[in-house]
Amino acid sequence: MAGERAAIFFRTAISATLGAAAFLVGSANAAAQVVYSSPQFDGGFVPGATSVGVPIIVGDSLPNGAFLPPNGAVFAGSPDFSGAIPTGTPLGGQIIGEVPFNGDINSIPLLEQKQPNAPRPLPALNVPRTDADFEKRVEALARRFSKPPLSIEGSTPGRLLRYSLIGGADATFLAPNRALSAENTQTESSIPNTTPDLEPIYALGALCWNVPCGNRQILRVVDGRPLAKVGFGFQSKRGELLAALAFSKIDRDYEIRINDEKFRVQDLVDAEKLACSKGANLSTVAVGLAHYSQNPDETWTNAFGETWSLAKILEQETRRPVDWGSTEATDKLLALTFLLARLKKGALRDSPELKRAEATLIALKGRVWGLFNDATLAETLFFDEKVKLSTPHMRLYVNGALLRWLTLTSSAEELRSEKARRAVFELCGLVDQLFNSVDDLDKLAPLDEESLAVAMQTLLLYRARVKNAAVSPN
């Protein structure tokens, strides 16, 4: 049965890959019929950018606001949540309680132990050996992937979302050079094989201003409010756009533009509040709502007339069963962490409910640290110890997500430990091994892009928390 399900999965993955390729080719052909001829765009260029990537010609609807820095700041990691979860257990210490698991490992989504297409031979794994080497490698990787040589026309909104986890507010893609006038474009278009140069456009700016990416626009207006689409090429789950904006600390007043209608990020927050419903997976939504909450004790009424609050989302997410052998587990841990940190600043700070949630997270934190030994990364599929990771791609996928949560919630002392240091250093080596050439970026499957993005976000968060701190010899 498991083999049959695996075969079905791989056939589906191959079909999806071929379908995506056909879609991009069709989009490119359609785009070539549209002339870029808007002279009104000025200023807001990203300095030092190069015109590389897939040549594209698009229409004159690209808004100038999407080319301006969403935050006017460099990458900013998530708030420090280490104080929200006290250090209740030592590394790998006694675990309080048990982690639930539904037992059905065949139901695990996106389990790619093999690649649909034969990957190129990988270089040897080169793990940093010193703090200086780690710092140098992370800096080089950040430069490589925060501004990838990828065009918005050859990319989906989902791809921009994933890369924004790496570069935050500074993440850029490539769009047509706005300096070209209609006259210059018409003149150049008469010369064979001549295309306009490309210039950087901010990934989160392009998404908030609904710039077409791969001929797709992520936002639509529903009942007078902006909502992001969910599906292939868009969000893989509800709340991803809002969570990406939260991770990058984009201001709640930053403009969202859908056609001629103007909104703010806060309107997207309000729309996600209205869409809360019982039984739904609200893990990713909770990250954004907790970050943008101005009052942790606030209540609101959803579209069905039900009363909701952050405390209710915490209760729902605590009770909602998940597959602990998938990223549902780490999504849930992130949600509970963000919600707990926000609610501890409100009237419920000393409530039994929050104390139980805190005890649960302390137990889970000990459990996660226990997945790592003193010499290498975790080798099992998240919390399911029956499934061993057989490929470096899966090791990156699993360990990036686990270490991201640990980096957010662990104390500085824990992060300076030799166990944490070795794990993060090996994660850095894995990223460099699997994605050592920017020429391959346009060929990556969404799951590989997600693995790269989460792992890079983890490395940047870790570096920010331990930078200039002495490493414990023990």
Order of alpha helices (4+ residues) and beta strands (2+ residues): alpha-alpha-alpha-beta-alpha-beta-alpha-beta-beta-alpha-beta-beta-alpha-alpha-beta-beta-alpha-alpha-alpha-beta-beta-alpha-alpha-alpha-alpha
